Amino acid sequence: MLATNKKYNISVEATLEVIGGKWKCVILCHLTHGKKRTSDLKRVMPQITQKMLTQQLRELESDGIVNRIVYNEVPPRVEYELTEYGWSLKPILDSLCAWGESHIIKEHGQLCGMLEDNGLNKF
């Protein structure tokens, strides 16, 4: 990375600059379960628009968090996977999931019925 004149007030700002927002952590959690095509991600994240998904994936790729793999096929096939650097976020993502589960239980009394049955959630 190139040096810039930017300074952060606290280091968590640097983290949130890369993975902040509504969708990036969700995308990353799905990618911890293996390579995904854009259509796969859209299917498990139906509320995200195609434009937003594409934008978030491009930003994650630009930050070195995900690899975009283009296969020389007709029709073209593109997959996304975590880079080695992206995998370094796994403990953070796991902690966010654990906190979220605790929060759901605190607020709603149980996980069952509060989480989508999408293969990522354990209940």
CORCOR-V737754 format. One record per residue. N is the residue number from 0. RES is the residue in three letters. SS is DSSP state (a for helix, b for strand, c for the rest). D_LAST is the distance of its C-alpha to the last C-alpha in Angstrom with 2 decimals. Layout:
BEGIN
n=N res=RES ss=SS d_last=D_LAST
n=N res=RES ss=SS d_last=D_LAST
END
This chain:
BEGIN
n=0 res=MET ss=c d_last=40.94
n=1 res=LEU ss=c d_last=44.09
n=2 res=ALA ss=c d_last=45.08
n=3 res=THR ss=c d_last=45.21
n=4 res=ASN ss=c d_last=46.58
n=5 res=LYS ss=c d_last=43.22
n=6 res=LYS ss=c d_last=42.16
n=7 res=TYR ss=c d_last=38.87
n=8 res=ASN ss=c d_last=38.82
n=9 res=ILE ss=c d_last=35.82
n=10 res=SER ss=c d_last=34.00
n=11 res=VAL ss=a d_last=30.66
n=12 res=GLU ss=a d_last=32.65
n=13 res=ALA ss=a d_last=33.05
n=14 res=THR ss=a d_last=29.31
n=15 res=LEU ss=a d_last=28.67
n=16 res=GLU ss=a d_last=31.58
n=17 res=VAL ss=a d_last=29.79
n=18 res=ILE ss=a d_last=26.09
n=19 res=GLY ss=c d_last=26.53
n=20 res=GLY ss=c d_last=26.06
n=21 res=LYS ss=c d_last=23.36
n=22 res=TRP ss=c d_last=22.62
n=23 res=LYS ss=a d_last=23.52
n=24 res=CYS ss=a d_last=20.46
n=25 res=VAL ss=a d_last=18.28
n=26 res=ILE ss=a d_last=20.71
n=27 res=LEU ss=a d_last=20.66
n=28 res=CYS ss=a d_last=16.89
n=29 res=HIS ss=a d_last=17.22
n=30 res=LEU ss=a d_last=20.29
n=31 res=THR ss=c d_last=18.67
n=32 res=HIS ss=c d_last=17.32
n=33 res=GLY ss=c d_last=20.94
n=34 res=LYS ss=c d_last=23.88
n=35 res=LYS ss=b d_last=23.52
n=36 res=ARG ss=b d_last=26.21
n=37 res=THR ss=a d_last=26.70
n=38 res=SER ss=a d_last=25.85
n=39 res=ASP ss=a d_last=22.46
n=40 res=LEU ss=a d_last=21.68
n=41 res=LYS ss=a d_last=23.13
n=42 res=ARG ss=a d_last=21.01
n=43 res=VAL ss=a d_last=17.65
n=44 res=MET ss=c d_last=19.33
n=45 res=PRO ss=c d_last=21.34
n=46 res=GLN ss=c d_last=22.46
n=47 res=ILE ss=c d_last=24.37
n=48 res=THR ss=c d_last=27.94
n=49 res=GLN ss=a d_last=29.43
n=50 res=LYS ss=a d_last=31.93
n=51 res=MET ss=a d_last=29.44
n=52 res=LEU ss=a d_last=27.33
n=53 res=THR ss=a d_last=30.60
n=54 res=GLN ss=a d_last=31.79
n=55 res=GLN ss=a d_last=28.71
n=56 res=LEU ss=a d_last=28.78
n=57 res=ARG ss=a d_last=32.51
n=58 res=GLU ss=a d_last=32.15
n=59 res=LEU ss=a d_last=29.55
n=60 res=GLU ss=a d_last=31.94
n=61 res=SER ss=a d_last=34.88
n=62 res=ASP ss=c d_last=33.26
n=63 res=GLY ss=c d_last=32.68
n=64 res=ILE ss=c d_last=28.87
n=65 res=VAL ss=b d_last=28.47
n=66 res=ASN ss=b d_last=30.81
n=67 res=ARG ss=b d_last=31.91
n=68 res=ILE ss=b d_last=32.92
n=69 res=VAL ss=b d_last=35.42
n=70 res=TYR ss=b d_last=36.26
n=71 res=ASN ss=c d_last=39.83
n=72 res=GLU ss=c d_last=39.13
n=73 res=VAL ss=c d_last=40.21
n=74 res=PRO ss=c d_last=38.32
n=75 res=PRO ss=c d_last=37.16
n=76 res=ARG ss=b d_last=33.61
n=77 res=VAL ss=b d_last=31.95
n=78 res=GLU ss=b d_last=28.80
n=79 res=TYR ss=b d_last=27.30
n=80 res=GLU ss=b d_last=25.98
n=81 res=LEU ss=b d_last=25.64
n=82 res=THR ss=c d_last=28.88
n=83 res=GLU ss=a d_last=29.23
n=84 res=TYR ss=a d_last=29.67
n=85 res=GLY ss=a d_last=26.53
n=86 res=TRP ss=a d_last=24.53
n=87 res=SER ss=c d_last=25.87
n=88 res=LEU ss=c d_last=23.54
n=89 res=LYS ss=a d_last=20.36
n=90 res=PRO ss=a d_last=20.28
n=91 res=ILE ss=a d_last=20.81
n=92 res=LEU ss=a d_last=18.02
n=93 res=ASP ss=a d_last=15.59
n=94 res=SER ss=a d_last=17.02
n=95 res=LEU ss=a d_last=16.72
n=96 res=CYS ss=a d_last=12.99
n=97 res=ALA ss=a d_last=12.59
n=98 res=TRP ss=a d_last=15.06
n=99 res=GLY ss=a d_last=13.48
n=100 res=GLU ss=a d_last=10.18
n=101 res=SER ss=a d_last=12.70
n=102 res=HIS ss=a d_last=14.79
n=103 res=ILE ss=a d_last=12.39
n=104 res=ILE ss=a d_last=11.77
n=105 res=LYS ss=a d_last=15.56
n=106 res=GLU ss=a d_last=16.53
n=107 res=HIS ss=a d_last=14.34
n=108 res=GLY ss=c d_last=13.17
n=109 res=GLN ss=c d_last=9.44
n=110 res=LEU ss=c d_last=6.77
n=111 res=CYS ss=c d_last=6.21
n=112 res=GLY ss=c d_last=9.35
n=113 res=MET ss=c d_last=10.12
n=114 res=LEU ss=c d_last=8.73
n=115 res=GLU ss=c d_last=10.25
n=116 res=ASP ss=c d_last=9.02
n=117 res=ASN ss=c d_last=11.23
n=118 res=GLY ss=c d_last=10.15
n=119 res=LEU ss=c d_last=9.85
n=120 res=ASN ss=c d_last=6.46
n=121 res=LYS ss=c d_last=3.77
n=122 res=PHE ss=c d_last=0.00
END
